[in-house]
Every structure is written in structure tokens, then in C-alpha cells.
């Protein structure tokens, strides 16, 4: 028995630990070239997140985050709080910008890991890039590696199954992704990178109680502010010289075991960087919660194909999986209330950011009357667990006055890897989010700066524009 145990131990000692594999992969981020596809995706996801930050700054979670950050404002601050004039330290900036990025349901999401990488990774990368005087290309590389670590961690934790344990995958995995992004900009060598991930693992937290928050403020903190802050702080602490545990992902007690992971760790990390998860992360076409996206696609397809006018509609049925339906069924927040969103889509033939957040309009006779015609139904075949390749599906049926019933099944939501948005579509969405807050001139200038960000010597000009300067 003893000899076998020694032999087994010997084999293990010759094998590289998961901590070392992840640390080496992350540490090499700045040496890694971004091909044309990766460059485009990094720019688009950063732009989409910036749009979410700027529009979110004008919403209650964003206003509260900016008010908090103002306490730490300093003329010598290294990093900016977006859509404000505040300069502060990188940790506070990451927290505030993370909360504004998820003040709404506008930011991106990775369906395979049940994470929102953008609102955690991009704020951490931006705050650290300012602090380190990083180039635009370095910032984009840090975003790419941060998305990958965030999503892989979420998969290893178990996504939906993990959330059922009472913890939140968006926050826990997001913190590790944010740390990877921030630490890569600090150019930490692999051994120090492992320690940064260890400090991040100590900060990685978040309870599923956040879903009881009716005002989205704590949710914005847990999805965005908490992980962005924890990841940025972990990177800065190790950069300053702090020492710590070099193998947080291994051993009898480790990050996954302590979090009661529900996923396959080996499977999740077997494809590290192949492909980069930023290429499989969804950008939302509509500024609404993820489960409602497919229903909006289905209704829009029907309205466009059959030239349906509101007066033509007798009733409408929208279909989602049972889990998705629970998330969006008559919610108090309009942008995750599928009945309200469906009514507005039928009335307008499209769905703007303004309409999806208009509480005044929700009480108007036209909307109230159309709401009476909309019914939410469930269908077990429409995504959900067991259909990881396509968990976001939806359908809609509209009954017309001429007796017809028209139906559309949205199998691949617009904005997913299977049906991606074009560069022009993402830019239009971002422009529409930025313009009401900073004005058309700044919106256009931000889009222009993003297009050539890989050639910029720093992110300072971009941040100044996003602060309205």
C-alpha cells in the first residue's frame, strides 16, 4: 500500500498543476497576438460594455455607485469613473464602473458558464490600464484573457447547478476573470500570477440572495462591482509585493472544493483559449434580460415578415422554457417583464432602450390593452438545462383578425455565436445607449476612438470622452 501511494504521488508531482496552467496562460496574455477575429470581438465587447456603463450611469444602481465613488475622488486619482468627472483609485473606479455596467440588463453574457463577463472584466481592465498607462492593444488583450478565465471558471463551477447551491456564478467566476485581466496588465510572471489568482479566490463571493433585490442595485454590485473590485485589488496587492498561496486551484482544499463546484473542472480547462470564450459570448440585440431576447426576436420576425400592425392582433402567445419563463414573468422591472416587452414590440414593431424602461408608458391605455392580449406559455423543448449548445430559445404566435395564426421559433438568438450581430449593429446599439447621456458628438467620438483603439498609445483619450470631457 505504501509503495503504491508513493508511486501515485510521484506521478502527480511530475504533472503541471491547474494553478500553474491557468497562471501561465494568463501571464502570457501580453505576448499573445490577437488575430483579426479576436481583435474585432474584443473591441465589440468592450464597446458594448462601455455603452452599458454610460447608459447605466443614468439609472438608479449607477447613480448610487457614482455617489459612493465620489467619497474617494482625488485630483491625483489614477482611474476615471465613467459618465462622471470623478478620478479615484483603480479599485473604486472598477467597482463603480462594474455597477454601472450592470445597472441594467444591457451587458453581454456567456450562456455556457452562466456569467456576465463584460461587467466584471472590462471595468477591471480599464481601471488597471489607466493606472499602468497601458496601450489600447494591451487593454484589448487583457479583456480577451479575462473573458476566457471568467467563463472557464463559471463552467467548472457548474453554471445553473452552482447557483442552486446559493452562490452566484456571475460574481465568483467574474472575480477570477477580472483578476486575470488586471494582473495581465501588471505583467506579473506566472508564479506571481498564481498568487494574484489566490488573492482573487479569497475575494470571490456572491450569494444568490441578490435575485430578491427589486431595485437591481445589489444585483449590479454582485454581477459587476464586486468581482471588478476584487479582481483589481488582488492584482494590485500582488503587484505591490504581497506573497501568498501559489496553488489556489489545487490540493485537498482549493477554490473549487471550497465553493462546492458542480461542474467538470478538467473538461472546462481542457480548451483554455481554444476558442477564446469572448468569441462565444453573447451581445444582446435588445436591451432586455437574456431570457426575453428570443421572444423579442420571434415577435420582430413575425411583425416584419407579415407586416403586422397593432390593430391586426387578436392575441399573442409567447413561449419560453419553464426556467426562463420564471425569470421574466410579469417582473416589476420592465426590461425583464416579457409581457410588457412583447406588448411594446407589437405596438412599435421594434423595441428601443427608452421603451423597455418607460414606466410611464406602461400605464398608458394602448399598452394596458395590448398586455391583455399577451399570454406567456412554457415549453420544455425551448432550451434550458440539458441543451447547453442552445439554451436560449423562444417562440411566438400571433393570432390575426383575418383568422390566421402565424408562428416563429427563434432557435438562435441574434447576438449569439450562432447568429452574431454585425459590427454596424453593435455600434448602432452603443450609439443609442451613449447619446442620451453624453450627447451625439461624444457618442460618435467614442465609436471612432474604439475603432482604432488597438493603435492608441493609451486609453486616456477614450476614458476622457466617456467622462464627457
VENTA-V807983 format. One record per helix or strand of 3 or more residues. SS is the DSSP state (A for helix, B for strand). FROM is the first residue (numbers start at 0). TO is the last residue. If there is no record, write none. Layout:
BEGIN
<<SS FROM TO> <SS FROM TO>>
END
This chain:
BEGIN
<<A 1 12> <A 17 26> <A 28 30> <A 35 55> <A 59 69> <A 89 100> <A 116 131> <A 135 156> <A 159 162> <A 168 184> <A 189 202> <A 207 211> <A 216 238> <A 254 257> <A 264 268> <A 276 279> <A 289 305> <A 309 311> <B 312 319> <A 321 327> <A 333 335> <A 337 347> <A 354 356> <A 360 362> <A 364 370> <B 373 377> <A 387 389> <B 393 399> <B 404 409> <A 422 437> <A 439 450> <A 452 454> <A 459 465>>
END
